[in-house]
Amino acid sequence: MAVAVKSTRVSSDVCQSIVGQSDAINLLRDMISRVASASVPVLLNGPSGSGKEMVARAIHTMSDRAAKPFVAINCGAIPVDLIESELFGHEKGSFTGATARRIGRFEEADGGTLFLDEIGDMRFDMQVKLLRVLEEGLITRVGGNGTIRVNVRIVSATHQDLGAAIDHGRFREDLYFRLGVIPLDVPGLSSRAEDIPLLISHFQRNAPQTGRARFDPSALSRLMEHEWPGNVRELRNVVERACVLYPGEMIGAREADQLLGRAPQRLPRSLPVLQLVEPVSASALAPSASMPVDLKMLLETMELERIQFALDTADGVISEAARLLTLKRTTLIEKMRKYGVDRTC
């Protein structure tokens, strides 16, 4: 009974290290818990900076391989003429510069997990050799004669559309199906913007209070409207930048725009969208025993009011309302669905 309790606690701790409470993150946590105990390959699909390696580590830590090594390699960062040696190792003298025997990442990860990041960048001939290893569990060092048996679980990741790569002859279909026995989608930050306040707190957790930047509702609204092409990695950089430039200060919308690298934009006189909500004083936001602040509800209320005002100003034309809000049309439609706003134009 004690072992089961410990296992449950470890699983919970690992899943909670993936910060967020959005539906997308809760689904991801659930899938990690389900697949961790199996030794089948997992293929993580998601944009760059979304945290695919963190997910891979969580799968390893929650598996029965946790006591063995977790080894990560970025397939796109290794020179094409060295990738085989990097993965499988080499014997002394097998090529110029091979002055000693070297074991590869497969041998390092024996009994554990090998994380192959950016698998879509692996050259085609190496895909054939990787497929053979996955099917047979045997490797051969470069310049070697014998085979070496390895017991490795593969977790791979890509931000590319491997289906398109297969159609263009850049990725083997049989390898795709072998790697993707269990495919998992790691969501981009723009699809879970409600997690941004939690992520900001997470990134500042080790900083002293006097060194932490604080984000008022207008700043949070700016961050939640951003497209985040760099995803969680980009947000972390923004938070670190804020702590350097505004330690201990309250940041507003203007400062948020500067942190995001956007010059302050002046709206047309007839479209005062930024004045939809009255400024919120710090005292109004201060939590108390009698009146705690529901920050999420406050932000959602502000966002809904801005969307409704923009739609009214644009006579219900969604594309025009999206322009006023500096959002993509598809992003505005998603937010309208979230809040149940029914407009037909």
C-alpha positions as CSV (number, residue, x, y, z in Angstrom):
1,M,0.0,0.0,0.0
2,A,2.8,2.4,0.9
3,V,4.4,1.9,-2.6
4,A,1.2,2.7,-4.3
5,V,0.8,5.9,-2.3
6,K,4.3,7.0,-3.2
7,S,3.8,6.2,-6.8
8,T,0.6,8.3,-6.9
9,R,2.4,11.2,-5.2
10,V,5.3,11.1,-7.6
11,S,3.0,11.1,-10.6
12,S,1.0,14.0,-9.3
13,D,4.2,16.0,-8.6
14,V,5.6,15.4,-12.1
15,C,2.3,16.4,-13.8
16,Q,2.0,19.5,-11.7
17,S,5.5,20.6,-13.0
18,I,3.7,21.2,-16.3
19,V,2.2,24.6,-15.4
20,G,-1.3,25.5,-16.3
21,Q,-5.0,24.8,-15.6
22,S,-6.4,25.1,-19.2
23,D,-8.4,22.3,-20.7
24,A,-5.5,21.7,-23.1
25,I,-2.9,21.3,-20.3
26,N,-5.2,19.1,-18.2
27,L,-5.8,16.8,-21.2
28,L,-2.0,16.7,-21.7
29,R,-1.4,15.7,-18.1
30,D,-4.0,13.0,-18.3
31,M,-2.4,11.6,-21.5
32,I,1.1,11.6,-19.9
33,S,-0.2,9.6,-16.9
34,R,-1.8,7.1,-19.3
35,V,1.2,6.5,-21.6
36,A,4.1,6.7,-19.1
37,S,3.9,3.1,-17.9
38,A,4.0,1.7,-21.4
39,S,7.3,1.3,-23.2
40,V,6.0,2.1,-26.7
41,P,7.4,5.0,-28.7
42,V,5.7,8.4,-28.2
43,L,5.7,11.2,-30.9
44,L,5.2,14.7,-29.5
45,N,3.8,17.2,-32.0
46,G,3.9,20.9,-31.1
47,P,5.4,24.2,-32.1
48,S,8.9,25.3,-31.1
49,G,9.1,26.5,-27.5
50,S,6.0,24.8,-26.3
51,G,7.8,22.5,-23.8
52,K,8.1,19.2,-25.7
53,E,11.3,18.2,-23.8
54,M,9.6,18.9,-20.5
55,V,6.8,16.5,-21.5
56,A,9.3,13.9,-22.6
57,R,11.0,14.1,-19.2
58,A,7.7,13.8,-17.4
59,I,6.9,10.6,-19.4
60,H,10.3,9.2,-18.4
61,T,10.1,10.2,-14.7
62,M,6.6,8.6,-14.4
63,S,7.7,5.4,-16.1
64,D,9.3,2.3,-14.7
65,R,12.5,3.5,-16.4
66,A,12.9,6.5,-14.2
67,A,15.9,5.1,-12.4
68,K,17.8,4.8,-15.7
69,P,19.1,7.6,-17.9
70,F,17.1,10.1,-19.8
71,V,19.2,11.2,-22.8
72,A,18.2,14.0,-25.2
73,I,19.6,14.8,-28.6
74,N,18.5,17.5,-31.1
75,C,18.6,15.8,-34.5
76,G,18.7,19.2,-36.3
77,A,21.6,20.5,-34.3
78,I,24.1,17.7,-35.1
79,P,26.2,18.0,-38.4
80,V,24.9,15.5,-40.9
81,D,28.2,13.7,-41.1
82,L,28.3,13.1,-37.3
83,I,24.7,12.1,-36.5
84,E,25.4,8.4,-37.0
85,S,28.4,8.5,-34.6
86,E,26.3,10.6,-32.2
87,L,23.5,8.0,-32.1
88,F,25.4,4.7,-32.4
89,G,29.0,5.6,-31.3
90,H,32.2,4.8,-33.1
91,E,35.3,2.7,-32.9
92,K,38.8,4.1,-32.7
93,G,40.2,5.0,-36.1
94,S,36.8,4.6,-37.9
95,F,37.1,8.1,-39.4
96,T,39.4,11.1,-39.2
97,G,39.3,12.5,-35.6
98,A,38.1,9.2,-34.1
99,T,41.1,8.9,-31.7
100,A,39.2,6.7,-29.2
101,R,36.2,4.5,-28.9
102,R,33.0,6.4,-28.1
103,I,29.6,5.1,-27.1
104,G,26.6,6.7,-28.7
105,R,23.4,8.0,-27.2
106,F,21.6,4.7,-27.6
107,E,24.1,3.0,-25.4
108,E,24.0,5.9,-22.9
109,A,20.2,5.6,-22.7
110,D,20.2,1.8,-22.3
111,G,17.4,0.8,-20.0
112,G,16.0,4.3,-20.0
113,T,14.6,6.9,-22.5
114,L,16.1,8.5,-25.5
115,F,14.5,11.8,-26.6
116,L,15.0,12.6,-30.3
117,D,14.1,16.2,-30.7
118,E,13.4,17.7,-34.1
119,I,13.2,14.2,-35.6
120,G,11.8,15.7,-38.8
121,D,15.3,17.2,-39.5
122,M,17.0,13.7,-39.6
123,R,18.5,13.0,-42.9
124,F,16.8,10.3,-45.0
125,D,19.5,7.6,-44.9
126,M,19.7,7.8,-41.1
127,Q,16.0,7.3,-41.0
128,V,16.5,3.9,-42.5
129,K,19.1,2.9,-39.9
130,L,16.9,4.3,-37.0
131,L,14.0,2.2,-38.2
132,R,16.1,-0.9,-38.2
133,V,17.3,-0.2,-34.6
134,L,13.7,0.3,-33.5
135,E,12.6,-3.0,-35.0
136,E,15.5,-5.1,-34.0
137,G,16.9,-3.4,-30.8
138,L,20.4,-3.7,-32.2
139,I,23.0,-1.1,-33.0
140,T,26.4,-1.2,-34.7
141,R,29.0,1.4,-33.9
142,V,30.6,3.3,-36.8
143,G,33.6,1.3,-37.9
144,G,32.5,-1.7,-35.8
145,N,31.7,-5.3,-36.9
146,G,29.5,-6.7,-34.2
147,T,26.0,-5.7,-33.0
148,I,25.1,-4.4,-29.5
149,R,21.6,-5.0,-28.0
150,V,20.0,-1.9,-26.4
151,N,16.8,-1.6,-24.5
152,V,15.6,2.0,-25.1
153,R,12.3,3.7,-25.1
154,I,12.0,6.4,-27.8
155,V,10.2,9.6,-27.3
156,S,10.6,11.9,-30.4
157,A,9.3,15.4,-31.1
158,T,8.8,17.6,-34.0
159,H,7.3,21.0,-34.9
160,Q,7.0,20.0,-38.6
161,D,4.1,18.6,-40.5
162,L,5.5,15.0,-41.0
163,G,2.5,14.1,-43.2
164,A,3.6,16.8,-45.6
165,A,7.2,15.7,-45.3
166,I,6.2,12.1,-46.2
167,D,4.3,13.4,-49.2
168,H,7.4,15.3,-50.4
169,G,9.6,12.3,-49.9
170,R,11.6,13.8,-47.0
171,F,10.4,11.4,-44.3
172,R,9.8,7.7,-44.3
173,E,6.2,6.7,-43.7
174,D,7.1,3.4,-42.1
175,L,9.4,5.3,-39.6
176,Y,6.6,7.7,-38.9
177,F,4.2,5.0,-37.9
178,R,6.9,3.3,-35.8
179,L,7.7,6.4,-33.9
180,G,4.1,7.5,-33.5
181,V,2.6,4.5,-31.8
182,I,1.2,7.1,-29.4
183,P,1.0,10.6,-30.8
184,L,0.6,13.5,-28.3
185,D,-0.1,17.1,-29.1
186,V,1.7,19.7,-27.0
187,P,-0.4,22.9,-27.3
188,G,1.1,26.3,-28.3
189,L,0.8,29.1,-25.8
190,S,-1.7,31.1,-27.9
191,S,-4.2,28.2,-27.6
192,R,-4.0,28.3,-23.8
193,A,-3.6,32.0,-23.0
194,E,-5.5,31.6,-19.7
195,D,-2.4,29.9,-18.4
196,I,-0.2,33.0,-18.8
197,P,-0.7,34.4,-15.3
198,L,0.2,31.1,-13.7
199,L,3.3,30.8,-16.0
200,I,4.4,34.3,-15.0
201,S,4.2,33.4,-11.3
202,H,6.1,30.1,-12.1
203,F,8.9,31.9,-13.9
204,Q,9.3,34.4,-11.0
205,R,9.0,31.9,-8.1
206,N,12.7,32.0,-7.2
207,A,13.1,35.8,-7.6
208,P,13.0,38.0,-4.5
209,Q,9.8,40.0,-4.1
210,T,11.6,43.3,-4.7
211,G,12.9,41.9,-8.0
212,R,9.6,40.7,-9.4
213,A,7.8,42.7,-12.0
214,R,4.0,42.9,-11.5
215,F,1.5,42.9,-14.3
216,D,-1.7,44.9,-14.0
217,P,-4.9,43.7,-15.8
218,S,-4.2,45.8,-18.9
219,A,-0.7,44.3,-19.2
220,L,-2.0,40.7,-18.8
221,S,-4.6,41.4,-21.4
222,R,-1.9,42.5,-23.8
223,L,0.0,39.3,-23.1
224,M,-3.0,37.1,-23.5
225,E,-3.8,38.7,-26.9
226,H,-0.3,38.1,-28.2
227,E,0.2,35.3,-30.8
228,W,3.3,33.9,-29.0
229,P,5.3,32.5,-32.0
230,G,8.0,31.5,-29.5
231,N,5.4,30.0,-27.1
232,V,6.4,29.3,-23.5
233,R,10.0,30.0,-24.2
234,E,9.2,33.4,-25.5
235,L,7.0,34.2,-22.5
236,R,9.8,33.2,-20.2
237,N,12.1,35.6,-22.0
238,V,9.5,38.4,-21.7
239,V,9.2,37.8,-17.9
240,E,13.0,37.8,-17.4
241,R,13.2,41.0,-19.4
242,A,10.4,42.6,-17.3
243,C,12.3,41.7,-14.1
244,V,15.4,43.4,-15.3
245,L,13.7,46.5,-16.6
246,Y,10.9,46.9,-14.1
247,P,12.0,45.2,-10.8
248,G,9.3,45.6,-8.1
249,E,7.2,47.8,-10.4
250,M,3.7,47.5,-11.7
251,I,3.6,47.1,-15.5
252,G,0.8,48.4,-17.7
253,A,-0.2,47.9,-21.3
254,R,2.4,50.3,-22.6
255,E,5.3,48.5,-20.9
256,A,3.8,45.2,-22.0
257,D,3.9,46.3,-25.6
258,Q,7.6,47.4,-25.2
259,L,8.5,44.0,-23.7
260,L,6.8,42.3,-26.6
261,G,8.9,44.5,-29.0
262,R,5.8,46.3,-30.3
263,A,5.9,50.1,-30.7
264,P,2.9,51.8,-29.0
265,Q,0.1,51.9,-31.5
266,R,-2.2,54.9,-31.8
267,L,-5.8,54.1,-32.6
268,P,-8.0,56.2,-34.9
269,R,-9.8,59.0,-33.0
270,S,-13.2,57.4,-33.8
271,L,-12.2,54.1,-32.4
272,P,-11.1,54.5,-28.8
273,V,-11.0,50.7,-28.1
274,L,-8.3,51.0,-25.4
275,Q,-10.7,53.1,-23.3
276,L,-13.3,50.4,-22.9
277,V,-12.5,49.7,-19.3
278,E,-11.8,52.3,-16.6
279,P,-8.3,52.0,-15.0
280,V,-8.2,49.6,-12.1
281,S,-6.5,51.0,-9.0
282,A,-4.0,48.9,-7.1
283,S,-6.2,49.2,-4.0
284,A,-9.2,47.7,-5.9
285,L,-7.1,44.7,-6.8
286,A,-5.6,44.1,-3.4
287,P,-6.9,40.8,-2.0
288,S,-8.5,40.8,1.4
289,A,-10.1,38.3,3.7
290,S,-13.5,39.7,3.0
291,M,-13.2,40.4,-0.8
292,P,-10.6,38.2,-2.6
293,V,-9.9,39.1,-6.2
294,D,-10.8,36.6,-8.9
295,L,-8.2,37.7,-11.4
296,K,-9.3,35.3,-14.1
297,M,-12.9,36.5,-14.0
298,L,-11.7,40.1,-14.0
299,L,-9.6,39.6,-17.1
300,E,-12.4,37.7,-18.9
301,T,-14.8,40.5,-18.1
302,M,-12.5,43.1,-19.5
303,E,-11.8,41.0,-22.6
304,L,-15.5,40.3,-23.2
305,E,-16.4,44.1,-22.9
306,R,-13.7,45.0,-25.4
307,I,-14.9,42.3,-27.9
308,Q,-18.5,43.5,-27.6
309,F,-17.6,47.2,-28.0
310,A,-15.4,46.4,-31.0
311,L,-18.2,44.4,-32.6
312,D,-20.7,47.2,-32.0
313,T,-18.3,49.8,-33.4
314,A,-17.7,47.6,-36.5
315,D,-21.5,47.0,-37.0
316,G,-21.0,43.3,-36.3
317,V,-18.3,42.9,-39.1
318,I,-15.9,40.4,-37.5
319,S,-12.9,41.2,-39.7
320,E,-13.2,44.9,-38.9
321,A,-13.7,44.2,-35.2
322,A,-10.6,42.0,-35.3
323,R,-8.6,44.9,-36.8
324,L,-9.8,47.2,-34.1
325,L,-8.6,44.7,-31.4
326,T,-5.4,44.0,-33.3
327,L,-6.3,40.3,-33.4
328,K,-6.4,37.8,-36.2
329,R,-9.9,37.1,-37.4
330,T,-9.7,33.4,-36.4
331,T,-8.5,34.4,-32.9
332,L,-11.4,36.7,-32.5
333,I,-13.8,34.0,-33.6
334,E,-12.4,31.6,-31.1
335,K,-12.8,34.1,-28.3
336,M,-16.4,34.8,-29.4
337,R,-17.1,31.1,-29.2
338,K,-15.5,31.0,-25.7
339,Y,-17.8,33.8,-24.4
340,G,-20.9,32.7,-26.3
341,V,-21.0,35.9,-28.4
342,D,-23.3,35.3,-31.4
343,R,-22.6,37.5,-34.4
344,T,-23.4,36.5,-37.9
345,C,-21.4,39.0,-40.0
